[in-house]
């Protein structure tokens, strides 16, 4: 599927919902549930591959995992690639395209130290990624993650102003969407949407858990991500089943047992 198809799904007030995946099986489930695009979670993929988050995974293994996900589903795939694994922009674009992804997340803090990158330097990096894609006739949807709410200091007003400043610079550099991850105030989300002239992505639940997707849509967000939350949510049922097996109990309720055994005879 094309980058243009993915880009067209970013509609303020009708947000693209991206339950982030970690392998081909989870990607198939997301697509089967009717979602029009698939996004990876770098933290979840890293954990499945046996690594910590924050660019500890060898880039080849991360992109191989992305390629397997792309092959598994007929919808557009966008990949969380942290800050690009220190690849030069041209190589980064070529390797994303080779994996078959049509979009990527790129963040503006150093994954290894957590330090915010100077916005001018990050703007130059994002512009170089866009130029490299253009030079190679590769259409790529770039989602620029802004880490001011994770890594930044100052008062709430100062943090919001810095987020807006970075968002405008990154949009000027050619990105398609900005992602102020971790913003946790309803009024702040509304003000960011109002002051940023471009699609805004938020992490769910960035606001209190009682905040609905419809409420986020009403604030004007264009994209909602779930990060590693679904992956983490999948772990407690598995741990409970393992504990039941260890203790000689029943690992699945009757209905779940029938479902768990279907489709995999003898394995």
N, C-alpha and C positions, 0 to 999 in steps of 0.2 A: 504494500500500500504506500501511497505517496506522502511526502512531507506536506503537500498542499492540502491533502485530506485531513491530516493532523492539525494543521494551522487553522483550518476552517472550523474546527471544533471549539476553538477558544472564543466563546461568546460571553461578554459581560452580562450577568443576570441569568444566563443559562449555562452554568459552568460545566466544563469537561471534568468528569469524575474519573480519577485514576487510582483504583485500588492497587497499590504497588505489589509486584510479584518478585519471585526469587528463583524460579526455574520454569522449565517447559510445562510441567504439570499444573502449577499454579496459574500460569499464563492461559492455558486452555480453559481452566475454570472461569477466569475473569471473562474471557471471550464468550464462553458458553452462557454466561449470565447476562449477556447482551451489551456489555460495555464496548464502545466503538474504538477504543485504543488501549494499549497496554504500556505501562511504565514499570521500570525496574526500581528496586531499592538497593543502593550500594551496600548498605549495612546488612540487609538480609541475604543478598547474593554472597557477600564476603563470608558470612557465617556458614552458609551451606557449603561453601568451598573450603572451609576450615581455616579462615583467616579473620583477623580483627578488621574493623572498619578503618577508615581514614587512610586509604591508598596503600594499605599493607598487602592487599592482593596483587600479585603480578598482573600487569595490564593485559597480557595475553590471555590469562585465565579469565579475567573479567569479561573481555570482549568475546571469548569463546562461549561463555555463558549467555551473553547477549545474543550471539548468533543462534544458539540452540532455541532460545525463546522466540526469536524472529521466525525460525523455521516451523515452530509449533502452531502459530496463529496466523490467520489471514488479515489481521487488522494492523494498523501502524504501531510501531514500537518506538518508544523513546527511552533512552538509557541514562541512568544516573551515573555520571562519570566523575564525581567529586570535582577536583580542579584540573582534570585532564591528565593525571598521572605523569606530569612533567614532560609530556610529549610536545614537540613543536606543533604549532597550529596546523600546518599542512599535513603532517603525519597523523595527527589526531583526527582530522576530517576524513582522511583516506581510510583509516582503520574503522571509524564508525560506519562509513559507507560499506566497507567490505563485510562488516558484521550484519549489514542489512537494516540497521536502525535508521530512522528518518528524523530523530530528534535526540536532544541530549540536555541534561542539567549540568551547569558549570557553576561552582560556588566561588564566593569571593573571600574565603578565609583559607589559610594554609591548613590542609587536613592533618598534618603531623603536629603542628604547634598550636592550632586554634587561633592564630593571630590574624586579624583582619588585614586583607591586602589593600594597599593604597588604591582608592577608586580610579585614579588616573592610570595606574599600571594595569588594573583589571579591565578598564575600558579599552586599553590598547590590545590586551590579550583577546578580548571578545571581538574587537574589530578585525584582528588578524584571523581569527577563526572564521568570521563571516567572509572576509576577502579570500581566504584559502578555499572555502566552499564555492564561492562565485567563480574563482579562477578555474576550478575543476568541473564546473557545471553540475555541482552537487547541491540539491536543495535540502536544507537542514533547518529544522525548527530548534532554535536555541532558547532555553529557559534559564535565565540568569538568576541564580539563587543569591539572595542578599542576607548576610549573616549578622546584621547589626543587632537583631533581637536575641541572638545566641551568644555573640562575642562582644558586642559593643557596650559602652558604658554611658554615663550621663543621665540626665533626667529623661522621663518619658517623652517630653517635647523635643529634647535634643536628639533622642534616638529616632523619633519619627522624622524629624527634619533631615537627618543624615541618611535615612532610608530613602526618602524622596529624592535627595540629591544623587545618591548612587543609582537609583532606578532611572532617573532621567538621563544620566550619562550612559548607562548601559543600553537604553533604548536608542540613544543617539548613535551608539556604536553598532547598532543593527540587530540587536536581539529581538525575539518575537514576544517574549513574556518575561515578567520579573516575579521573583518568588521570595518575598520577605518572610522567610521561615521563622516560626516561633512567635509571631505577633499574637498576643493573647488578650487583646482588648477590643471589644466590638466597635467602639468609637474610633479606635486607631485604624482598624480595617477599613471602615467607611471613609475616613479621611485619606488614607493611602490611595484607595480607589479613586477618590475625587481629585487628588492632586497629581496622580501619575497618569500620563496620557498614553496608556497602553494596557494590555491585559495583565491582570494581577492573579497570581497563584497563591493560595494559602494552604497550610498544613492542617488537616482535620484530626482531632479537634483542637484547633489553635485556641479557640474560645472555650468557655466551660462546656463540659460534655453534653449538657442539655441543649446546646445550640444546634439547631437542625441545619441540614444542607439547604433547605428552602430559605432559612434566615440568612445564610451566607450568600446565597444567590441574590436575595433582596438587597444586600449590601453592594452588589455589583461585581463580585469576583468572577473571574473567567475560567478558573481552573482550581480544582481541589485535589490535593494529593493526600495519601495516607501513610507514606514513608514505610517504616518497618513494622507498623502496628499490626497488620494482618498476620505477618509472619510470627510475631511474638504471641498473638492471640491463638495461633495454631498449636503452640507448645503445651499449654496446660492439659488439654484433653489427651495428648499423647503421653505425658507424664503420668496422668491418672490411670491410663490403660496399662502402662508398664508396671506401675505399682500394684495393680490388681493381678497381673500375671505373676509378678514376683511373690505375692502373698497368697497365691492359690485361689484367688477370687474369680469373678466374672469380669473380663476386661471390657465387654461391650454389653449394653442393653440388647434384648432380643432383636429389635428392629435394626439397630446399628450393626449387630453381628452379621445379619443377613446381607446388609449393604457392604460391609467390609469384605465379605467373602465373594461378592459377585465380580465376575470378570477376570479373576485371577486364580483359576483352578490349579491346585498343586503347587502354588508358589507362596 
